[in-house]
Amino acid sequence: MVKHLIASFALCFSLTASADDIPDPMAWWQDLSDSAWQDQPTLIRHLTIRSSTAAKAKRWDRTMQEFSELGFMQYVPSETADFIKRLNPVEDISDLPPEALLDPALLQLILLDRGSKVTIQGSHKRTFKTLATWPITAADRKTAPSVLNWLSRNLGYDAVVIDARDGLILAGLLKSTSELGQGLLVKDSSKRWLIKESNTRGEALLQMLKTSGSLAVFEVLLAKGETLAVNKGSKILLGQNNNWMKLLQPAPKAAARPKALTPDPEPAAATQSTP
């Protein structure tokens, strides 16, 4: 059944869209202002990993050398991160020049390496708040691709909305791909750092129209309701391996509670006739 649905969606798309109507993802990205993605904290662009010692931090820097080439997120080396974090202190920053405050490399995410676990911190009002703690293995740390797989698995999504206009969506792909697959826009996800299956609902079925590196343009194929507001920072799941078709189904209604049974009245005692 799912395959038939997807085939019909693909046919509908092929009849309604032409290559000339699809904007180039990179050109769209370059048209945005430098701060266009910064006004939504959960649209993660830059992250770093901090360790307890400088030697461990350097090892992370070597492991993550390829990371920024793999997808939308960009890794900030530890030495640079120390400078960037000083742009987000709790104390007054009025003495810093305006060009420093508008630095497009401001961090959104810091991962604190604690050995067998990593604590994730997200940008929050010029400081960072703890969001979660994730287990990590030696295999997860081995290469930049393995770190990316571990990170996207724990974040719980595959792409994030950067901009939306004229029924199209510009998204950043956590992992670059040239395959024009389908995806699911997650309902009420623009303000959520992490996506968990237990509280995830699909809001629209999307078709990827064009990719350029880690950027992609999507079109809405099917949406709930007559109107659809796509906010920056909204999350997208890609591929049926995430079971996203199930998420398009409406939330199950709570089962009606059975009425309390009223016990049958005790049978009246039989009366004996007087002889």
Phi and psi restraints in degrees (value plus and minus 20) as a CYANA .aco file:
   2 VAL   PHI     -80.9   -40.9
   2 VAL   PSI     -61.3   -21.3
   3 LYS   PHI     -82.5   -42.5
   3 LYS   PSI     -59.7   -19.7
   4 HIS   PHI     -84.7   -44.7
   4 HIS   PSI     -59.7   -19.7
   5 LEU   PHI     -83.5   -43.5
   5 LEU   PSI     -65.2   -25.2
   6 ILE   PHI     -83.8   -43.8
   6 ILE   PSI     -60.0   -20.0
   7 ALA   PHI     -81.3   -41.3
   7 ALA   PSI     -61.5   -21.5
   8 SER   PHI     -88.0   -48.0
   8 SER   PSI     -57.4   -17.4
   9 PHE   PHI     -83.9   -43.9
   9 PHE   PSI     -63.5   -23.5
  10 ALA   PHI     -82.6   -42.6
  10 ALA   PSI     -59.4   -19.4
  11 LEU   PHI     -84.5   -44.5
  11 LEU   PSI     -63.1   -23.1
  12 CYS   PHI     -80.1   -40.1
  12 CYS   PSI     -62.6   -22.6
  13 PHE   PHI     -84.0   -44.0
  13 PHE   PSI     -63.9   -23.9
  14 SER   PHI     -84.4   -44.4
  14 SER   PSI     -44.2    -4.2
  15 LEU   PHI    -106.3   -66.3
  15 LEU   PSI     -40.3    -0.3
  16 THR   PHI    -130.6   -90.6
  16 THR   PSI     -38.0     2.0
  17 ALA   PHI    -136.1   -96.1
  17 ALA   PSI     124.5   164.5
  18 SER   PHI    -146.5  -106.5
  18 SER   PSI     138.0   178.0
  19 ALA   PHI     -79.2   -39.2
  19 ALA   PSI     -53.9   -13.9
  20 ASP   PHI     -86.7   -46.7
  20 ASP   PSI     -43.1    -3.1
  21 ASP   PHI    -105.0   -65.0
  21 ASP   PSI     -29.2    10.8
  22 ILE   PHI    -116.4   -76.4
  22 ILE   PSI      97.4   137.4
  23 PRO   PHI     -89.5   -49.5
  23 PRO   PSI     132.9   172.9
  24 ASP   PHI     -93.5   -53.5
  24 ASP   PSI     107.7   147.7
  25 PRO   PHI     -77.9   -37.9
  25 PRO   PSI     -61.8   -21.8
  26 MET   PHI     -87.8   -47.8
  26 MET   PSI     -60.1   -20.1
  27 ALA   PHI     -84.0   -44.0
  27 ALA   PSI     -60.4   -20.4
  28 TRP   PHI     -81.2   -41.2
  28 TRP   PSI     -65.8   -25.8
  29 TRP   PHI     -80.6   -40.6
  29 TRP   PSI     -63.8   -23.8
  30 GLN   PHI     -89.8   -49.8
  30 GLN   PSI     -43.2    -3.2
  31 ASP   PHI     -95.0   -55.0
  31 ASP   PSI     -38.7     1.3
  32 LEU   PHI     -95.6   -55.6
  32 LEU   PSI     131.0   171.0
  33 SER   PHI     -89.6   -49.6
  33 SER   PSI     139.5   179.5
  34 ASP   PHI     -78.8   -38.8
  34 ASP   PSI     -49.5    -9.5
  35 SER   PHI    -119.3   -79.3
  35 SER   PSI     -12.0    28.0
  36 ALA   PHI     -81.0   -41.0
  36 ALA   PSI     -53.8   -13.8
  37 TRP   PHI    -112.3   -72.3
  37 TRP   PSI     -28.8    11.2
  38 GLN   PHI    -103.8   -63.8
  38 GLN   PSI     -36.1     3.9
  39 ASP   PHI     -99.0   -59.0
  39 ASP   PSI     -18.8    21.2
  40 GLN   PHI    -148.0  -108.0
  40 GLN   PSI      83.4   123.4
  41 PRO   PHI     -75.8   -35.8
  41 PRO   PSI     -53.8   -13.8
  42 THR   PHI    -100.7   -60.7
  42 THR   PSI     -19.6    20.4
  43 LEU   PHI    -105.6   -65.6
  43 LEU   PSI      66.1   106.1
  44 ILE   PHI     -96.3   -56.3
  44 ILE   PSI     100.4   140.4
  45 ARG   PHI    -131.7   -91.7
  45 ARG   PSI     -66.2   -26.2
  46 HIS   PHI    -139.5   -99.5
  46 HIS   PSI     114.7   154.7
  47 LEU   PHI    -159.7  -119.7
  47 LEU   PSI     140.9   180.9
  48 THR   PHI    -162.0  -122.0
  48 THR   PSI     146.6   186.6
  49 ILE   PHI    -142.9  -102.9
  49 ILE   PSI     106.8   146.8
  50 ARG   PHI    -128.0   -88.0
  50 ARG   PSI     122.4   162.4
  51 SER   PHI    -145.9  -105.9
  51 SER   PSI     149.0   189.0
  52 SER   PHI     -92.8   -52.8
  52 SER   PSI     -42.5    -2.5
  53 THR   PHI    -151.0  -111.0
  53 THR   PSI     138.1   178.1
  54 ALA   PHI     -83.9   -43.9
  54 ALA   PSI     -54.5   -14.5
  55 ALA   PHI     -83.9   -43.9
  55 ALA   PSI     -62.7   -22.7
  56 LYS   PHI     -85.6   -45.6
  56 LYS   PSI     -58.3   -18.3
  57 ALA   PHI     -82.5   -42.5
  57 ALA   PSI     -60.6   -20.6
  58 LYS   PHI     -85.1   -45.1
  58 LYS   PSI     -57.8   -17.8
  59 ARG   PHI     -83.3   -43.3
  59 ARG   PSI     -60.1   -20.1
  60 TRP   PHI     -82.9   -42.9
  60 TRP   PSI     -61.3   -21.3
  61 ASP   PHI     -80.0   -40.0
  61 ASP   PSI     -59.6   -19.6
  62 ARG   PHI     -88.3   -48.3
  62 ARG   PSI     -62.0   -22.0
  63 THR   PHI     -82.9   -42.9
  63 THR   PSI     -56.4   -16.4
  64 MET   PHI    -112.2   -72.2
  64 MET   PSI      -8.6    31.4
  65 GLN   PHI     -76.9   -36.9
  65 GLN   PSI     -55.5   -15.5
  66 GLU   PHI    -108.9   -68.9
  66 GLU   PSI     -31.3     8.7
  67 PHE   PHI     -74.6   -34.6
  67 PHE   PSI     -66.5   -26.5
  68 SER   PHI     -86.9   -46.9
  68 SER   PSI     -35.8     4.2
  69 GLU   PHI    -106.7   -66.7
  69 GLU   PSI     -31.2     8.8
  70 LEU   PHI    -108.6   -68.6
  70 LEU   PSI     -44.2    -4.2
  71 GLY   PHI    -187.0  -147.0
  71 GLY   PSI    -183.7  -143.7
  72 PHE   PHI     -91.0   -51.0
  72 PHE   PSI     -55.6   -15.6
  73 MET   PHI     -91.9   -51.9
  73 MET   PSI     121.0   161.0
  74 GLN   PHI    -133.6   -93.6
  74 GLN   PSI     111.1   151.1
  75 TYR   PHI    -105.6   -65.6
  75 TYR   PSI     113.5   153.5
  76 VAL   PHI    -124.3   -84.3
  76 VAL   PSI      98.5   138.5
  77 PRO   PHI     -77.9   -37.9
  77 PRO   PSI     135.0   175.0
  78 SER   PHI     -78.4   -38.4
  78 SER   PSI     -62.0   -22.0
  79 GLU   PHI     -85.1   -45.1
  79 GLU   PSI     -63.1   -23.1
  80 THR   PHI     -85.1   -45.1
  80 THR   PSI     -57.7   -17.7
  81 ALA   PHI     -82.6   -42.6
  81 ALA   PSI     -55.9   -15.9
  82 ASP   PHI     -80.6   -40.6
  82 ASP   PSI     -58.3   -18.3
  83 PHE   PHI     -90.8   -50.8
  83 PHE   PSI     -64.7   -24.7
  84 ILE   PHI     -82.7   -42.7
  84 ILE   PSI     -59.5   -19.5
  85 LYS   PHI     -83.8   -43.8
  85 LYS   PSI     -48.0    -8.0
  86 ARG   PHI     -90.1   -50.1
  86 ARG   PSI     -33.0     7.0
  87 LEU   PHI    -100.9   -60.9
  87 LEU   PSI     -28.7    11.3
  88 ASN   PHI    -143.2  -103.2
  88 ASN   PSI      25.1    65.1
  89 PRO   PHI    -101.2   -61.2
  89 PRO   PSI     147.0   187.0
  90 VAL   PHI     -94.9   -54.9
  90 VAL   PSI     -53.8   -13.8
  91 GLU   PHI     -94.3   -54.3
  91 GLU   PSI     158.2   198.2
  92 ASP   PHI     -83.2   -43.2
  92 ASP   PSI     117.6   157.6
  93 ILE   PHI    -140.7  -100.7
  93 ILE   PSI       0.6    40.6
  94 SER   PHI     -87.6   -47.6
  94 SER   PSI     -37.5     2.5
  95 ASP   PHI    -102.9   -62.9
  95 ASP   PSI     -26.7    13.3
  96 LEU   PHI    -102.2   -62.2
  96 LEU   PSI     124.1   164.1
  97 PRO   PHI     -87.7   -47.7
  97 PRO   PSI     130.7   170.7
  98 PRO   PHI     -75.9   -35.9
  98 PRO   PSI     -57.4   -17.4
  99 GLU   PHI     -85.4   -45.4
  99 GLU   PSI     -47.1    -7.1
 100 ALA   PHI     -93.2   -53.2
 100 ALA   PSI     -59.3   -19.3
 101 LEU   PHI     -88.9   -48.9
 101 LEU   PSI     -44.7    -4.7
 102 LEU   PHI    -116.7   -76.7
 102 LEU   PSI      -8.5    31.5
 103 ASP   PHI     -74.3   -34.3
 103 ASP   PSI     101.2   141.2
 104 PRO   PHI     -89.1   -49.1
 104 PRO   PSI     -24.9    15.1
 105 ALA   PHI    -115.9   -75.9
 105 ALA   PSI      -2.4    37.6
 106 LEU   PHI     -79.3   -39.3
 106 LEU   PSI     119.4   159.4
 107 LEU   PHI     -97.1   -57.1
 107 LEU   PSI     122.0   162.0
 108 GLN   PHI    -127.3   -87.3
 108 GLN   PSI     -44.1    -4.1
 109 LEU   PHI    -159.9  -119.9
 109 LEU   PSI     113.9   153.9
 110 ILE   PHI    -144.9  -104.9
 110 ILE   PSI     109.7   149.7
 111 LEU   PHI    -127.7   -87.7
 111 LEU   PSI      99.4   139.4
 112 LEU   PHI    -115.4   -75.4
 112 LEU   PSI      94.2   134.2
 113 ASP   PHI     -97.3   -57.3
 113 ASP   PSI      96.9   136.9
 114 ARG   PHI    -138.9   -98.9
 114 ARG   PSI      11.1    51.1
 115 GLY   PHI      71.1   111.1
 115 GLY   PSI    -125.2   -85.2
 116 SER   PHI    -101.7   -61.7
 116 SER   PSI     -26.3    13.7
 117 LYS   PHI    -156.3  -116.3
 117 LYS   PSI     136.6   176.6
 118 VAL   PHI    -146.6  -106.6
 118 VAL   PSI     110.6   150.6
 119 THR   PHI    -116.7   -76.7
 119 THR   PSI     108.8   148.8
 120 ILE   PHI    -118.2   -78.2
 120 ILE   PSI     112.7   152.7
 121 GLN   PHI    -143.3  -103.3
 121 GLN   PSI     113.7   153.7
 122 GLY   PHI    -130.0   -90.0
 122 GLY   PSI     131.5   171.5
 123 SER   PHI     -82.6   -42.6
 123 SER   PSI     112.8   152.8
 124 HIS   PHI    -173.4  -133.4
 124 HIS   PSI      84.8   124.8
 125 LYS   PHI      31.6    71.6
 125 LYS   PSI      36.7    76.7
 126 ARG   PHI      46.0    86.0
 126 ARG   PSI      -4.9    35.1
 127 THR   PHI    -162.3  -122.3
 127 THR   PSI    -187.2  -147.2
 128 PHE   PHI    -149.5  -109.5
 128 PHE   PSI     116.9   156.9
 129 LYS   PHI    -133.9   -93.9
 129 LYS   PSI     126.4   166.4
 130 THR   PHI     -93.6   -53.6
 130 THR   PSI     111.6   151.6
 131 LEU   PHI    -127.8   -87.8
 131 LEU   PSI     -57.2   -17.2
 132 ALA   PHI    -189.9  -149.9
 132 ALA   PSI     148.5   188.5
 133 THR   PHI    -147.8  -107.8
 133 THR   PSI     109.7   149.7
 134 TRP   PHI    -138.6   -98.6
 134 TRP   PSI     120.5   160.5
 135 PRO   PHI     -90.8   -50.8
 135 PRO   PSI     127.9   167.9
 136 ILE   PHI    -160.5  -120.5
 136 ILE   PSI     122.3   162.3
 137 THR   PHI    -133.0   -93.0
 137 THR   PSI     151.5   191.5
 138 ALA   PHI     -81.9   -41.9
 138 ALA   PSI     -56.8   -16.8
 139 ALA   PHI     -85.1   -45.1
 139 ALA   PSI     -56.7   -16.7
 140 ASP   PHI     -84.0   -44.0
 140 ASP   PSI     -52.4   -12.4
 141 ARG   PHI    -107.5   -67.5
 141 ARG   PSI     -28.3    11.7
 142 LYS   PHI     -82.2   -42.2
 142 LYS   PSI     -68.1   -28.1
 143 THR   PHI    -157.6  -117.6
 143 THR   PSI     147.6   187.6
 144 ALA   PHI     -80.5   -40.5
 144 ALA   PSI     -63.6   -23.6
 145 PRO   PHI     -80.9   -40.9
 145 PRO   PSI     -57.9   -17.9
 146 SER   PHI     -89.3   -49.3
 146 SER   PSI     -55.1   -15.1
 147 VAL   PHI     -84.1   -44.1
 147 VAL   PSI     -61.9   -21.9
 148 LEU   PHI     -83.9   -43.9
 148 LEU   PSI     -62.7   -22.7
 149 ASN   PHI     -80.6   -40.6
 149 ASN   PSI     -63.3   -23.3
 150 TRP   PHI     -84.2   -44.2
 150 TRP   PSI     -62.8   -22.8
 151 LEU   PHI     -86.7   -46.7
 151 LEU   PSI     -68.0   -28.0
 152 SER   PHI     -87.5   -47.5
 152 SER   PSI     -53.0   -13.0
 153 ARG   PHI     -83.5   -43.5
 153 ARG   PSI     -60.8   -20.8
 154 ASN   PHI    -100.0   -60.0
 154 ASN   PSI     -53.1   -13.1
 155 LEU   PHI     -86.7   -46.7
 155 LEU   PSI     -53.2   -13.2
 156 GLY   PHI      69.2   109.2
 156 GLY   PSI      -6.2    33.8
 157 TYR   PHI    -167.4  -127.4
 157 TYR   PSI     151.9   191.9
 158 ASP   PHI    -136.9   -96.9
 158 ASP   PSI     -39.9     0.1
 159 ALA   PHI    -174.2  -134.2
 159 ALA   PSI     140.7   180.7
 160 VAL   PHI    -156.1  -116.1
 160 VAL   PSI     121.0   161.0
 161 VAL   PHI     -95.3   -55.3
 161 VAL   PSI     106.8   146.8
 162 ILE   PHI    -117.9   -77.9
 162 ILE   PSI     -60.3   -20.3
 163 ASP   PHI    -178.6  -138.6
 163 ASP   PSI     140.8   180.8
 164 ALA   PHI    -166.8  -126.8
 164 ALA   PSI     116.6   156.6
 165 ARG   PHI    -182.2  -142.2
 165 ARG   PSI     126.2   166.2
 166 ASP   PHI      31.9    71.9
 166 ASP   PSI      18.6    58.6
 167 GLY   PHI      58.2    98.2
 167 GLY   PSI     -16.2    23.8
 168 LEU   PHI    -134.9   -94.9
 168 LEU   PSI     137.4   177.4
 169 ILE   PHI    -147.4  -107.4
 169 ILE   PSI     110.7   150.7
 170 LEU   PHI    -117.9   -77.9
 170 LEU   PSI     105.4   145.4
 171 ALA   PHI    -150.4  -110.4
 171 ALA   PSI     131.6   171.6
 172 GLY   PHI    -117.3   -77.3
 172 GLY   PSI     108.7   148.7
 173 LEU   PHI    -112.0   -72.0
 173 LEU   PSI     104.7   144.7
 174 LEU   PHI     -79.9   -39.9
 174 LEU   PSI     -53.1   -13.1
 175 LYS   PHI    -149.1  -109.1
 175 LYS   PSI     100.3   140.3
 176 SER   PHI     -81.3   -41.3
 176 SER   PSI     125.0   165.0
 177 THR   PHI    -173.1  -133.1
 177 THR   PSI     131.7   171.7
 178 SER   PHI    -124.9   -84.9
 178 SER   PSI     -22.9    17.1
 179 GLU   PHI     -98.4   -58.4
 179 GLU   PSI     105.9   145.9
 180 LEU   PHI    -108.2   -68.2
 180 LEU   PSI      57.0    97.0
 181 GLY   PHI    -111.7   -71.7
 181 GLY   PSI    -188.6  -148.6
 182 GLN   PHI    -131.0   -91.0
 182 GLN   PSI     140.7   180.7
 183 GLY   PHI    -167.3  -127.3
 183 GLY   PSI     152.6   192.6
 184 LEU   PHI    -145.1  -105.1
 184 LEU   PSI     104.8   144.8
 185 LEU   PHI     -99.7   -59.7
 185 LEU   PSI     106.2   146.2
 186 VAL   PHI    -106.3   -66.3
 186 VAL   PSI     109.7   149.7
 187 LYS   PHI     -85.9   -45.9
 187 LYS   PSI     117.3   157.3
 188 ASP   PHI      31.5    71.5
 188 ASP   PSI      25.8    65.8
 189 SER   PHI    -130.4   -90.4
 189 SER   PSI     -19.7    20.3
 190 SER   PHI     -87.2   -47.2
 190 SER   PSI     -46.7    -6.7
 191 LYS   PHI    -123.4   -83.4
 191 LYS   PSI     -12.3    27.7
 192 ARG   PHI    -122.4   -82.4
 192 ARG   PSI     109.1   149.1
 193 TRP   PHI     -93.9   -53.9
 193 TRP   PSI     -60.0   -20.0
 194 LEU   PHI    -141.2  -101.2
 194 LEU   PSI     124.4   164.4
 195 ILE   PHI    -132.0   -92.0
 195 ILE   PSI     101.5   141.5
 196 LYS   PHI    -134.1   -94.1
 196 LYS   PSI     119.3   159.3
 197 GLU   PHI     -79.9   -39.9
 197 GLU   PSI     -49.6    -9.6
 198 SER   PHI     -86.5   -46.5
 198 SER   PSI     -43.4    -3.4
 199 ASN   PHI    -149.7  -109.7
 199 ASN   PSI      14.6    54.6
 200 THR   PHI    -127.7   -87.7
 200 THR   PSI     113.2   153.2
 201 ARG   PHI    -150.6  -110.6
 201 ARG   PSI     118.8   158.8
 202 GLY   PHI     -98.5   -58.5
 202 GLY   PSI     121.4   161.4
 203 GLU   PHI    -133.2   -93.2
 203 GLU   PSI     -48.9    -8.9
 204 ALA   PHI    -178.3  -138.3
 204 ALA   PSI     125.7   165.7
 205 LEU   PHI    -112.6   -72.6
 205 LEU   PSI     110.0   150.0
 206 LEU   PHI    -136.9   -96.9
 206 LEU   PSI     132.3   172.3
 207 GLN   PHI    -139.4   -99.4
 207 GLN   PSI     106.4   146.4
 208 MET   PHI     -95.0   -55.0
 208 MET   PSI     106.3   146.3
 209 LEU   PHI    -119.8   -79.8
 209 LEU   PSI     -55.6   -15.6
 210 LYS   PHI    -178.1  -138.1
 210 LYS   PSI     124.9   164.9
 211 THR   PHI    -145.2  -105.2
 211 THR   PSI     135.7   175.7
 212 SER   PHI    -169.8  -129.8
 212 SER   PSI      79.3   119.3
 213 GLY   PHI      44.4    84.4
 213 GLY   PSI    -142.4  -102.4
 214 SER   PHI    -116.7   -76.7
 214 SER   PSI      -5.5    34.5
 215 LEU   PHI    -131.9   -91.9
 215 LEU   PSI     127.7   167.7
 216 ALA   PHI    -166.4  -126.4
 216 ALA   PSI     129.0   169.0
 217 VAL   PHI    -127.0   -87.0
 217 VAL   PSI     110.0   150.0
 218 PHE   PHI    -135.7   -95.7
 218 PHE   PSI     134.9   174.9
 219 GLU   PHI    -140.6  -100.6
 219 GLU   PSI     125.2   165.2
 220 VAL   PHI    -100.3   -60.3
 220 VAL   PSI     101.3   141.3
 221 LEU   PHI    -112.3   -72.3
 221 LEU   PSI     -60.1   -20.1
 222 LEU   PHI    -170.5  -130.5
 222 LEU   PSI     109.9   149.9
 223 ALA   PHI    -156.3  -116.3
 223 ALA   PSI     134.0   174.0
 224 LYS   PHI     -99.8   -59.8
 224 LYS   PSI     114.8   154.8
 225 GLY   PHI      58.9    98.9
 225 GLY   PSI     157.7   197.7
 226 GLU   PHI    -108.3   -68.3
 226 GLU   PSI     -43.7    -3.7
 227 THR   PHI    -142.2  -102.2
 227 THR   PSI     130.7   170.7
 228 LEU   PHI    -160.1  -120.1
 228 LEU   PSI      95.5   135.5
 229 ALA   PHI    -117.8   -77.8
 229 ALA   PSI      97.0   137.0
 230 VAL   PHI    -123.7   -83.7
 230 VAL   PSI      90.1   130.1
 231 ASN   PHI    -114.6   -74.6
 231 ASN   PSI     127.7   167.7
 232 LYS   PHI     -77.5   -37.5
 232 LYS   PSI     120.0   160.0
 233 GLY   PHI      71.1   111.1
 233 GLY   PSI     -27.2    12.8
 234 SER   PHI     -84.4   -44.4
 234 SER   PSI     126.8   166.8
 235 LYS   PHI    -121.4   -81.4
 235 LYS   PSI     130.4   170.4
 236 ILE   PHI    -146.6  -106.6
 236 ILE   PSI     115.0   155.0
 237 LEU   PHI    -121.3   -81.3
 237 LEU   PSI     117.3   157.3
 238 LEU   PHI    -134.4   -94.4
 238 LEU   PSI     121.2   161.2
 239 GLY   PHI      63.0   103.0
 239 GLY   PSI     125.4   165.4
 240 GLN   PHI     -93.4   -53.4
 240 GLN   PSI     -29.1    10.9
 241 ASN   PHI     -84.4   -44.4
 241 ASN   PSI     -37.0     3.0
 242 ASN   PHI    -108.9   -68.9
 242 ASN   PSI     -18.5    21.5
 243 ASN   PHI      40.3    80.3
 243 ASN   PSI      13.7    53.7
 244 TRP   PHI     -92.4   -52.4
 244 TRP   PSI     -39.1     0.9
 245 MET   PHI     -83.2   -43.2
 245 MET   PSI     -53.8   -13.8
 246 LYS   PHI     -85.1   -45.1
 246 LYS   PSI     -49.5    -9.5
 247 LEU   PHI     -92.7   -52.7
 247 LEU   PSI     -35.9     4.1
 248 LEU   PHI     -96.3   -56.3
 248 LEU   PSI     -35.3     4.7
 249 GLN   PHI     -91.7   -51.7
 249 GLN   PSI     126.8   166.8
 250 PRO   PHI     -84.1   -44.1
 250 PRO   PSI     132.4   172.4
 251 ALA   PHI     -81.4   -41.4
 251 ALA   PSI     116.2   156.2
 252 PRO   PHI     -84.2   -44.2
 252 PRO   PSI     119.5   159.5
 253 LYS   PHI     -94.3   -54.3
 253 LYS   PSI     124.7   164.7
 254 ALA   PHI     -84.8   -44.8
 254 ALA   PSI     115.5   155.5
 255 ALA   PHI     -85.0   -45.0
 255 ALA   PSI     117.8   157.8
 256 ALA   PHI     -84.2   -44.2
 256 ALA   PSI     115.8   155.8
 257 ARG   PHI     -92.3   -52.3
 257 ARG   PSI     112.4   152.4
 258 PRO   PHI     -85.3   -45.3
 258 PRO   PSI     121.4   161.4
 259 LYS   PHI     -89.3   -49.3
 259 LYS   PSI     125.2   165.2
 260 ALA   PHI     -85.4   -45.4
 260 ALA   PSI     114.3   154.3
 261 LEU   PHI     -99.6   -59.6
 261 LEU   PSI     112.8   152.8
 262 THR   PHI    -109.4   -69.4
 262 THR   PSI     101.9   141.9
 263 PRO   PHI     -81.8   -41.8
 263 PRO   PSI     122.7   162.7
 264 ASP   PHI     -82.5   -42.5
 264 ASP   PSI     123.6   163.6
 265 PRO   PHI     -85.2   -45.2
 265 PRO   PSI     128.0   168.0
 266 GLU   PHI     -80.6   -40.6
 266 GLU   PSI     116.0   156.0
 267 PRO   PHI     -83.1   -43.1
 267 PRO   PSI     120.8   160.8
 268 ALA   PHI     -85.9   -45.9
 268 ALA   PSI     123.5   163.5
 269 ALA   PHI     -87.0   -47.0
 269 ALA   PSI     115.1   155.1
 270 ALA   PHI     -87.0   -47.0
 270 ALA   PSI     118.5   158.5
 271 THR   PHI    -119.1   -79.1
 271 THR   PSI     114.2   154.2
 272 GLN   PHI    -108.6   -68.6
 272 GLN   PSI     117.0   157.0
 273 SER   PHI     -96.7   -56.7
 273 SER   PSI     126.0   166.0
 274 THR   PHI    -101.5   -61.5
 274 THR   PSI     105.9   145.9
